[in-house]
Amino acid sequence: MSFLKKIKKKSGTYVCEVEGYRDEQGRVKHRYIRAVGKLDEKGNLIPRMKVEDVQATRVNLHGPVHALSRITEQLGLEDLLEKYAPEVMTLVYSHILRPESLNNIKRTIEWIDTNEIGLKLPVSRKRFENAMDYLTKHIQRIERGLYSTIEEQCSLETLFYDITEIYFYGLSVQMAERGYGTSLPQVGIGLACESDYGIPLFHHLFDGNVFDARTFPVILGRLREFKKGPCTLVFDRGIASKKTITDAMRSGFSVIACLALRGTIKQMALEESRTLDAEHIVKLSSVFIHAREIETEWGGERVRMIICLNKPLQLEIQQNRYYEITEALEKMKRGTKIKEGLKKYITEKDGELEIDYDVVRDHEKTDGLYVVLTTTEYPVGEVVQKYFERDLIEKSFRSLKDALAIRPVRHWLTRRIKAHIFICYLAYLHLSWMKMLLKTHDINMSPVKTLQKLETIYSVLLTDEKANASITKTVLLTKAQEKIYEALDLLS
């Protein structure tokens, strides 16, 4: 009977197949049959194969999957997902690399390196459905577990909060409601992010007919659950109100919030904006704006308000408006429908459609004009900087909606919709975490482009049928890919 035997040499440890026999004196000896291969540094067998007999029997995308798996490991997400980790991570990685419906997820399995994920094949749709149902029940537990890791790596002194809507084109979704300004059913997604890289802390789903400001008590409760120390909340005018700001302060949070331009706030902003000059210039990341602090009374309290005028944005808004209005006018003359929000700029006079320039002028008065209220003691420049950096959360929503294809939602059951949105959330978490790693290693490249750079790294299954052996090899890295691997801690 043959067996494998290790032979140690200076060049390494080799494995060969031998069989036992007895010599003429009856002593047990080993007879060499064939060389099997060599052990690597970890003790894994590298099979011995002849180049002329080797064929590539399977090629899979490895580089991006390897990078995402490393982030999963750093986040400790696999342990949080427990028994369904391989299935959930397959859905998450697929959503990042090539979004597929649940019906077509098997196409993803055919071209990505499932060994990196630990997914056992073959796999059925039912396993993925079970994974999604499990995920729905444990969303908040998983978010709490992720928070402890995020807290170790990120400064959470400033948090952004905003809400966006996801539309549905069917009427069978139980949690979807018709929202303001649309006949389509929708759900609201509230998202809280840290301020440096847009790393999400948690999300919450709301019925589609809930006003943005009314989502805040729920979010405030979750913020209290997560963030215990001093913290500044930054939110936009859709959420800002006397009640939300007061509630945040009573809960121990500082606030930087933009106020809606209406009533006395609008009148004050218009009057104060006329006094802005070169003395009030503040530099943002790519532009200069005007900003001046005033102290005034609001809700019976003395507060700091900062009047901001962003002239580059003002010009951009006006140019875009002119384009949209002139195009809408031509459409209406042809009998074509236009956006509801553009109708106010067009009037009928003597039987002819024309632009209502009085309405245009009225709206131009507040273009690029902001009133930012703060309860912090930060200087004007820092308050303005923090508020205008809130576009980071808007980019987060764009990433969820566009790059991660959160729409269309191909599910109708409430639990599956929640799971789908959380899969998109986990996908965005991976991208924002990668953004942090790249920036800290001075790599000025977006996570999406980074993953595209790694798409030429394949794992290849090489098979030698004559030797009855196979081995998986990875394509050699370019120097640019090595730099990315170093940033993502993939070279160790």
C-alpha positions in Angstrom: 0.0 0.0 0.0 1.4 3.4 -1.0 1.5 6.6 1.2 2.9 10.1 1.2 6.2 10.9 2.7 7.8 14.2 3.5 11.5 14.7 2.6 13.3 17.8 4.0 16.0 19.4 2.0 17.8 22.7 2.0 15.6 24.0 -0.7 12.4 23.1 1.1 10.1 20.2 2.2 9.1 17.9 -0.6 6.3 15.3 -0.7 6.5 12.0 -2.7 4.5 8.9 -2.9 6.2 5.7 -1.7 5.2 2.1 -0.9 6.5 -0.2 1.8 8.2 -3.5 1.2 10.6 -5.9 2.9 14.1 -6.6 1.6 15.8 -10.0 1.6 16.7 -9.7 5.3 13.0 -8.8 6.1 13.7 -5.2 6.9 10.9 -2.6 6.1 11.9 -0.1 3.4 10.3 2.4 1.2 10.2 2.3 -2.6 9.9 5.6 -4.5 6.9 5.8 -6.8 6.5 9.5 -7.9 7.1 13.1 -6.8 3.8 14.7 -5.6 4.9 18.3 -4.9 6.4 20.7 -2.4 5.1 22.3 0.8 4.8 26.1 0.9 5.5 28.3 4.0 2.1 27.5 5.5 2.4 23.8 4.9 0.1 23.7 1.9 1.0 21.3 -0.9 2.1 22.7 -4.2 1.5 19.9 -6.7 4.2 18.9 -9.2 2.9 19.3 -12.7 4.5 19.4 -16.1 3.9 22.6 -18.1 3.0 20.8 -21.3 0.3 18.8 -19.5 -1.3 21.7 -17.6 -4.6 23.3 -18.6 -6.5 26.3 -17.2 -9.8 24.7 -16.2 -11.4 27.6 -14.3 -10.7 31.4 -14.3 -12.3 33.7 -11.7 -12.2 37.3 -10.7 -9.9 37.5 -7.6 -8.5 40.9 -7.0 -11.6 42.9 -6.2 -13.1 40.0 -4.2 -9.8 39.6 -2.2 -9.9 43.4 -1.4 -13.5 43.3 -0.3 -12.9 40.2 1.8 -10.1 41.9 3.6 -12.4 44.8 4.5 -15.0 42.3 5.7 -12.4 40.9 8.0 -11.3 44.3 9.3 -14.9 45.1 10.1 -15.4 41.8 11.9 -18.5 41.4 9.7 -18.2 37.7 9.1 -18.6 36.9 12.8 -21.6 39.2 13.0 -23.3 37.5 10.1 -22.8 34.1 11.6 -24.0 31.1 9.6 -25.1 33.0 6.6 -21.9 35.1 6.2 -20.9 33.5 2.8 -24.3 34.0 1.3 -24.7 37.6 2.5 -21.2 38.5 1.4 -21.8 37.0 -2.0 -24.8 39.3 -2.4 -22.9 42.3 -1.0 -19.8 41.8 -3.3 -22.1 41.1 -6.3 -23.9 44.4 -5.6 -20.6 46.3 -5.7 -19.0 44.6 -8.7 -22.0 43.7 -10.9 -25.5 44.0 -9.4 -27.7 41.1 -10.2 -31.2 40.2 -9.2 -31.7 37.2 -6.9 -32.9 35.2 -9.9 -29.6 35.8 -11.6 -27.2 35.6 -8.7 -25.8 32.3 -10.1 -24.2 34.3 -12.9 -22.2 36.1 -10.3 -21.1 32.8 -8.7 -19.7 31.6 -12.0 -17.2 34.5 -12.5 -16.1 35.6 -9.0 -13.7 33.7 -6.7 -16.1 32.1 -4.3 -13.2 30.3 -2.5 -12.3 33.8 -1.2 -15.8 34.2 0.3 -16.0 30.6 1.6 -19.2 29.9 -0.3 -20.0 26.2 -0.6 -21.1 25.1 -4.1 -23.6 24.3 -5.5 -25.9 26.9 -4.0 -29.6 27.4 -4.4 -31.8 30.5 -4.5 -33.5 29.2 -1.4 -30.2 29.6 0.6 -30.0 33.2 -0.5 -33.6 33.8 0.5 -33.0 32.3 3.9 -29.9 34.5 4.3 -31.9 37.6 3.5 -34.7 36.6 5.9 -32.1 36.0 8.6 -30.4 39.4 7.8 -33.7 41.3 8.3 -34.1 40.0 11.8 -30.6 41.0 12.9 -30.0 44.4 11.2 -29.8 46.5 14.4 -27.6 43.9 16.2 -25.2 43.9 13.2 -25.1 47.7 13.1 -24.3 47.8 16.8 -21.5 45.3 16.3 -20.0 47.3 13.4 -20.2 50.5 15.4 -17.6 49.3 17.9 -15.1 48.7 15.1 -15.9 52.0 13.4 -15.5 53.9 16.7 -12.0 52.6 17.1 -10.9 53.8 13.7 -12.9 57.1 13.2 -13.5 60.4 15.0 -17.2 60.6 15.7 -17.2 64.2 17.0 -19.3 65.3 14.0 -22.1 63.2 12.4 -24.2 63.9 9.3 -27.9 62.9 9.1 -30.2 63.1 6.1 -33.1 61.2 4.5 -33.8 60.2 0.9 -36.6 58.3 -0.8 -36.7 55.1 -2.9 -39.5 54.8 -5.4 -41.5 51.7 -6.4 -43.3 51.2 -9.6 -45.8 48.6 -8.2 -48.6 49.1 -5.7 -48.1 45.8 -3.8 -45.3 47.0 -1.4 -46.9 47.2 2.1 -44.5 49.7 3.6 -44.4 52.0 0.6 -46.7 55.1 0.7 -47.2 58.0 -1.7 -45.0 60.8 -0.7 -44.9 64.6 -1.2 -44.7 65.7 -4.8 -45.1 62.2 -6.4 -47.8 59.7 -7.2 -45.4 56.8 -6.8 -45.2 54.8 -3.6 -41.9 55.2 -1.8 -40.0 54.5 1.4 -37.7 56.9 3.2 -34.1 55.9 4.2 -32.5 57.8 7.1 -28.7 57.6 7.1 -26.2 58.7 9.8 -22.5 59.0 8.7 -19.3 60.1 10.3 -17.9 63.3 8.7 -14.4 62.3 7.4 -15.1 59.5 5.0 -18.8 59.1 5.0 -18.7 55.8 6.8 -22.3 54.9 7.8 -23.2 54.2 11.4 -26.7 53.1 11.0 -29.8 53.5 8.8 -33.5 53.5 9.4 -36.5 52.9 7.1 -39.6 55.1 7.2 -43.0 55.0 5.5 -42.9 57.1 2.4 -45.4 59.7 3.6 -43.4 60.7 6.7 -42.0 64.3 6.5 -38.2 64.5 6.9 -38.4 66.5 10.2 -40.7 63.8 11.8 -38.1 61.2 11.3 -35.7 62.9 13.7 -37.1 61.7 17.0 -36.5 58.1 15.9 -33.0 58.9 14.7 -32.2 60.8 17.9 -33.1 57.8 19.9 -30.7 55.7 17.8 -28.0 58.3 18.1 -28.3 58.2 21.8 -27.9 54.5 21.6 -24.8 54.7 19.6 -23.0 57.9 20.4 -22.4 58.6 24.1 -19.8 61.3 24.1 -19.8 65.0 22.9 -21.0 65.2 19.3 -22.2 67.7 16.8 -25.1 66.8 14.5 -25.2 68.4 11.0 -28.4 68.3 9.1 -30.2 70.2 6.3 -33.2 72.4 6.1 -35.7 69.6 5.4 -35.0 68.3 9.0 -34.2 71.5 10.8 -36.9 73.0 12.9 -37.2 74.6 16.4 -38.4 71.3 17.7 -35.6 69.1 16.2 -32.9 71.5 17.2 -34.3 71.8 20.8 -34.6 68.1 21.0 -31.1 67.5 19.9 -29.7 70.0 22.4 -31.8 68.5 25.3 -30.3 65.1 24.3 -26.8 66.5 24.8 -25.9 67.1 21.1 -24.6 70.3 19.6 -26.1 71.3 16.2 -25.1 72.8 12.9 -28.3 73.1 10.8 -29.4 75.0 7.7 -32.8 76.8 8.2 -35.5 77.0 5.6 -35.7 80.4 3.9 -39.2 81.5 4.7 -41.0 84.2 6.7 -38.7 86.3 9.0 -35.7 84.1 8.3 -35.9 84.8 4.6 -36.4 88.5 5.1 -33.4 88.6 7.5 -31.2 86.7 5.2 -32.0 88.9 2.2 -31.3 92.1 4.3 -28.0 90.8 5.8 -26.7 89.4 2.5 -26.5 92.9 1.1 -23.8 93.7 3.7 -21.5 90.9 2.7 -18.3 91.9 1.1 -14.6 90.9 0.8 -14.2 91.0 4.6 -16.5 88.1 4.9 -14.8 85.6 2.5 -14.5 82.0 3.8 -12.6 79.3 1.9 -14.2 75.9 1.4 -12.4 73.0 -0.2 -12.6 74.3 -3.8 -14.4 77.7 -3.7 -14.6 80.9 -1.7 -18.0 82.0 -0.3 -19.2 84.9 1.8 -20.2 84.3 5.4 -21.0 86.6 8.3 -22.2 85.8 11.8 -25.1 87.5 13.5 -26.6 87.0 16.9 -30.4 87.1 17.0 -33.4 85.7 18.8 -35.0 82.5 17.6 -37.6 80.5 19.5 -37.1 82.8 22.5 -33.4 82.1 22.7 -30.3 84.0 21.7 -28.6 82.0 18.9 -25.7 82.3 16.5 -26.8 82.4 12.9 -24.4 82.6 9.9 -25.5 84.2 6.7 -23.8 82.5 3.7 -23.8 83.5 0.1 -22.2 81.0 -2.4 -21.8 83.1 -5.6 -20.4 80.3 -7.7 -23.3 78.1 -6.8 -25.7 81.0 -7.3 -24.5 81.4 -10.9 -24.7 77.6 -11.5 -28.3 77.4 -10.2 -29.4 80.3 -12.3 -27.8 78.9 -15.5 -29.4 75.5 -14.9 -32.8 77.1 -14.3 -32.6 79.2 -17.5 -31.8 76.0 -19.4 -34.7 74.1 -17.8 -37.2 76.9 -18.2 -36.5 77.5 -21.9 -36.6 73.8 -22.6 -39.9 73.4 -20.7 -41.5 76.3 -22.6 -40.7 74.6 -25.9 -42.1 71.3 -24.6 -45.4 73.0 -23.4 -45.8 74.6 -26.8 -45.6 71.2 -28.4 -48.1 69.8 -25.8 -45.4 67.7 -24.0 -45.5 67.2 -20.2 -42.9 69.0 -18.1 -41.7 68.7 -14.5 -44.3 69.9 -12.0 -41.7 72.3 -10.4 -41.2 74.2 -13.6 -44.8 75.1 -14.3 -44.7 78.1 -11.9 -42.1 79.8 -14.3 -44.4 79.7 -17.3 -47.6 81.8 -17.8 -50.1 82.4 -20.5 -50.6 85.9 -21.9 -52.9 86.8 -24.8 -53.2 83.1 -25.6 -49.4 82.6 -25.8 -47.2 80.7 -23.4 -44.2 82.7 -22.1 -41.7 82.9 -19.2 -43.0 84.6 -16.1 -39.9 86.7 -15.3 -41.3 88.1 -12.1 -41.4 84.6 -10.6 -37.9 83.9 -12.0 -36.5 87.1 -10.3 -38.2 86.2 -7.0 -36.5 82.8 -6.9 -33.2 84.3 -7.9 -33.1 86.4 -4.8 -32.3 83.3 -2.6 -30.1 81.4 -5.0 -26.9 80.3 -3.2 -28.2 81.9 0.0 -28.1 80.0 3.3 -28.8 80.6 7.0 -26.8 78.2 9.1 -27.7 78.0 12.8 -25.2 76.6 15.3 -25.2 75.8 19.0 -21.5 75.2 18.9 -18.6 77.5 19.9 -16.7 76.8 16.6 -15.5 79.9 14.7 -17.5 80.9 11.6 -15.1 79.3 9.1 -15.3 76.0 10.9 -19.1 76.0 11.2 -19.4 76.8 7.5 -16.8 74.2 6.5 -18.7 71.5 8.5 -22.1 72.4 7.1 -21.0 72.5 3.4 -19.1 69.2 3.9 -22.5 67.6 4.4 -22.6 66.9 0.7 -20.6 63.8 1.7 -23.9 62.3 2.8 -25.5 63.3 -0.4 -22.7 61.5 -2.2 -23.5 58.5 0.1 -27.1 58.5 -1.2 -25.9 58.8 -4.8 -23.6 55.9 -4.2 -26.5 53.8 -2.8 -28.8 54.8 -5.7 -26.4 54.8 -8.6 -23.2 52.9 -8.2 -24.8 50.3 -6.0 -28.1 50.1 -7.9 -30.4 50.2 -4.9 -33.0 50.9 -7.5 -34.9 49.2 -8.9 -35.9 47.1 -5.9 -36.9 43.7 -7.2 -38.7 42.6 -4.1 -42.3 43.0 -2.8 -42.2 41.4 0.6 -41.3 43.9 3.4 -38.7 41.7 4.9 -36.9 41.2 1.6 -37.0 45.0 0.9 -35.4 45.6 4.2 -32.7 43.0 3.5 -32.1 44.4 0.0 -31.6 47.9 1.4 -29.3 46.6 4.1 -27.2 44.7 1.6 -26.8 48.0 -0.3 -25.9 49.6 3.0 -23.2 47.0 3.7 -21.9 47.5 0.1 -21.6 51.2 0.7 -19.9 50.5 4.1 -17.2 48.5 2.3 -16.6 51.3 -0.3 -16.4 54.1 2.4 -14.1 51.9 4.5 -11.9 51.4 1.4 -11.9 55.2 0.8 -10.5 55.6 4.3 -7.7 53.1 3.7 -6.8 54.7 0.4 -6.7 58.2 1.8 -4.6 57.3 4.8 -2.1 55.8 2.3 -2.2 58.9 0.0 -3.9 57.1 -2.8 -6.1 59.7 -4.6 -8.4 57.2 -6.2 -12.1 56.4 -5.7 -13.0 53.0 -4.3 -14.9 52.2 -7.6 -11.9 53.0 -9.7 -9.7 51.1 -7.3 -11.8 48.0 -7.8 -11.7 48.5 -11.5 -7.8 48.6 -11.3 -7.9 45.2 -9.6 -10.2 43.6 -12.2 -7.2 42.2 -14.1 -6.2 40.0 -11.1 -7.6 36.5 -11.7 -7.3 33.3 -9.9 -6.7 30.4 -12.4 -7.2 26.7 -11.6 -4.4 24.8 -13.3 -5.1 21.1 -13.8 -2.7 18.3 -14.8 -4.9 15.2 -15.6 -1.9 13.0 -16.1 -0.6 13.8 -12.6 -4.1 13.8 -11.2 -3.2 17.2 -9.6 -4.5 20.8 -9.6 -3.4 24.1 -8.2 -4.8 27.6 -8.1 -2.5 30.5 -9.1 -3.1 34.2 -9.0 -2.1 36.6 -11.8 1.0 38.7 -11.0 0.4 42.2 -9.7 1.4 45.4 -11.5 3.2 48.1 -9.4 0.0 50.1 -9.2 -1.9 47.1 -7.9 0.9 46.3 -5.4 0.5 49.9 -4.0 -3.3 49.3 -3.6 -2.7 45.9 -2.0 -0.3 47.5 0.4 -2.9 50.2 1.4 -5.6 47.5 1.9 -3.2 45.3 3.9 -3.3 42.5 1.4 0.5 41.8 1.0 1.0 40.2 4.5 
